[in-house]
Amino acid sequence: MKIARLNSEAEIFYSLQGEGARSGTPAVFVRLAGCNLNCSWCDTPYSRGTGIELSVEEVAERITAYACAGLVITGGEPMLQAAELECLLELLPEHIFVEVETNGTIPPTDKLARRVNQWNVSPKLAHSGNKTNTALRTQVLQAFCNTQRAWFKFVVQAEQDWADIARLGLPQERIILMPCATTAQQLITARPLVAELCIRHRVRFGDRLHIALWNDKKGV
């Protein structure tokens, strides 16, 4: 597997889930290298690189060494390594709750759909700088909906973003709106607009806990 390189080390660490429906939950994080999008505000641009090659066995050993019941596979874009991810999850105990963070452009394989407990799908809106026909693939988003294990979290920058979100036709009870921020100060500034949108459209507000706690520090 290709793992993102952070400070010359493979980025596998233990912390708290910072986003989504399980925010605040202890988890082991594995950040995979490589991405098929290029977001202007990406907070982990180094993960687009080639990373560090580790065997699935070594990655599994590092995960289980933390003796934690939560696992977050993030990136980059994890679905670029779907085959390797299938092999990894087969090596892990069934009691581990597996979350996968994905941009929603590559559909889940049958094996992953059965094993992954929660999909944290983050479709990228126009302000990400990606072409809409590349970043928003409605058939793929529907495939994640069909797993009945997906949450859809959107980074929101302006009020008009809601119109683009609404057009996707996703289940309202599964939508999470998050402030566009990469630092604690940006988060403080961006929260009120997103909170107001959540109240108005009756969807969940998603804070960025890791930013609030550790600012822009990586590997935490």
C-alpha positions in Angstrom: 0.0 0.0 0.0 1.1 3.5 -0.6 0.9 5.5 2.6 1.2 9.3 2.7 4.6 10.6 3.7 4.7 13.0 6.6 8.0 14.1 8.1 9.7 11.2 6.3 7.4 8.7 8.0 4.3 6.8 6.9 1.3 8.6 8.3 -0.4 6.2 10.6 -1.4 7.6 14.0 -3.9 7.5 16.8 -6.2 10.4 17.6 -9.8 11.6 17.6 -12.0 11.6 14.6 -12.3 15.3 13.8 -15.2 15.3 11.3 -18.6 13.7 10.5 -21.1 11.6 12.4 -18.5 10.1 14.7 -16.6 13.2 15.5 -14.7 12.9 18.8 -14.4 9.1 18.6 -10.9 7.7 19.2 -9.5 6.0 16.1 -6.4 4.9 14.3 -5.8 6.9 11.1 -4.2 5.6 8.0 -3.6 8.2 5.3 -3.2 6.7 1.9 -1.2 8.5 -0.8 -2.5 9.6 -4.2 -5.6 11.6 -5.2 -7.6 12.0 -8.4 -8.7 15.6 -7.5 -6.8 18.8 -6.9 -8.7 20.9 -4.4 -7.5 24.5 -4.0 -8.0 24.4 -0.2 -6.7 20.9 0.4 -5.2 20.7 3.9 -3.0 17.7 3.2 -1.5 18.4 -0.3 1.5 16.2 0.6 -0.8 13.2 0.4 -1.0 13.6 -3.4 2.5 12.4 -3.7 3.8 8.8 -4.2 4.1 8.2 -0.5 5.8 5.3 1.3 5.2 1.7 0.2 4.2 -0.7 3.0 2.9 -4.2 2.8 -0.8 -4.7 3.9 0.6 -7.0 6.6 2.7 -4.2 8.1 -0.1 -1.7 7.9 -2.4 -4.2 9.7 0.2 -4.8 12.4 0.6 -1.0 13.0 -3.2 -0.6 13.3 -3.8 -3.5 15.7 -0.8 -2.4 17.9 -2.9 0.6 19.1 -5.6 -1.8 20.4 -8.3 0.7 19.3 -11.8 -0.3 18.1 -12.0 2.6 15.5 -10.2 2.9 12.2 -10.3 5.8 9.7 -8.9 5.3 6.2 -8.3 8.6 4.7 -6.2 10.3 2.0 -5.6 11.4 -0.6 -8.3 9.2 -2.2 -8.5 5.7 -0.6 -10.6 4.2 -3.4 -7.6 4.5 -5.8 -6.2 1.6 -3.7 -9.4 -0.3 -3.4 -7.8 -3.8 -4.0 -5.1 -3.2 -1.4 -7.7 -1.9 1.0 -9.8 -5.0 0.6 -6.7 -7.1 1.5 -6.0 -4.9 4.5 -9.5 -5.1 6.0 -9.5 -8.9 5.6 -6.5 -9.0 8.0 -8.2 -6.9 10.7 -10.5 -8.1 13.5 -14.2 -7.9 12.7 -14.9 -5.8 15.8 -12.9 -2.8 14.4 -15.3 -0.1 13.2 -14.0 1.0 9.8 -14.6 4.4 8.3 -13.4 5.4 4.9 -13.1 9.1 3.9 -13.7 9.5 0.1 -14.4 12.2 -2.4 -17.2 10.1 -3.9 -15.8 9.9 -7.4 -15.0 6.1 -7.4 -17.8 3.7 -6.4 -17.3 1.1 -3.6 -16.4 -2.4 -4.5 -18.7 -5.2 -3.4 -16.2 -6.4 -0.8 -15.7 -2.9 0.6 -19.4 -2.2 0.7 -19.9 -5.3 2.9 -17.0 -4.6 5.3 -16.8 -0.8 5.7 -19.0 0.3 8.5 -19.3 4.0 7.5 -18.5 5.9 4.3 -17.7 9.6 4.9 -18.3 10.9 1.4 -17.1 14.5 0.7 -18.2 15.6 -2.8 -16.2 18.6 -3.9 -18.2 21.8 -5.0 -17.1 24.3 -7.6 -15.1 26.4 -5.1 -12.7 23.4 -4.7 -11.3 24.3 -8.2 -12.1 20.9 -9.7 -14.2 20.6 -12.8 -17.8 19.8 -11.9 -18.1 16.8 -14.3 -15.0 15.3 -12.7 -15.7 16.0 -9.0 -19.5 15.4 -8.9 -20.6 12.0 -10.2 -24.2 11.4 -9.3 -24.2 7.7 -10.2 -21.3 7.1 -7.9 -22.9 9.1 -5.1 -26.0 7.0 -5.5 -23.9 3.8 -5.2 -22.7 5.1 -1.8 -26.3 5.9 -0.9 -27.2 2.3 -1.7 -24.9 1.0 0.9 -27.1 2.7 3.6 -23.8 3.4 5.4 -22.9 6.7 3.9 -22.8 10.3 5.2 -22.3 13.1 2.8 -20.2 16.0 4.2 -19.7 19.2 2.2 -17.2 21.9 2.7 -19.2 25.1 2.5 -17.7 28.4 1.5 -20.7 30.6 0.6 -24.5 30.6 0.9 -25.0 29.8 -2.8 -23.2 26.4 -2.2 -26.5 25.0 -0.9 -28.1 25.2 -4.3 -25.4 22.9 -5.7 -25.8 20.5 -2.8 -29.6 20.4 -3.1 -29.4 19.5 -6.8 -27.6 16.3 -6.0 -30.8 14.9 -4.4 -29.0 13.2 -1.4 -30.9 12.1 1.7 -31.3 15.3 3.8 -30.8 13.4 7.1 -27.4 12.2 5.8 -26.0 15.6 4.8 -23.4 17.4 6.9 -22.2 20.9 6.2 -18.7 21.9 7.4 -17.0 25.3 7.4 -14.2 25.8 4.8 -11.2 26.3 7.1 -7.6 25.0 7.5 -6.8 27.0 10.6 -8.5 27.6 13.9 -9.0 31.3 13.2 -10.5 30.5 9.8 -12.8 28.0 11.5 -14.1 30.6 14.0 -14.8 33.1 11.2 -16.5 30.5 8.9 -18.8 28.8 11.5 -21.7 31.3 11.7 -22.6 31.2 8.0 -22.6 27.4 7.9 -24.5 27.1 11.1 -27.2 29.4 9.7 -27.5 27.3 6.5 -27.8 24.1 8.6 -30.7 25.7 10.7 -32.4 27.0 7.6 -32.2 23.8 5.6 -32.5 21.3 8.5 -29.3 19.5 8.0 -26.5 18.6 10.4 -23.6 21.0 11.3 -20.2 19.4 11.2 -17.4 21.1 13.1 -13.7 20.5 12.3 -12.7 19.2 15.8 -9.1 18.5 14.8 -8.6 22.1 13.6 -10.3 23.5 16.7 -8.0 21.4 19.0 -4.7 21.4 17.1 -5.0 24.2 14.5 -3.2 23.2 11.3 -0.9 20.6 12.9 -0.6 17.4 10.9 -0.4 13.8 12.1 -2.7 14.4 15.1 
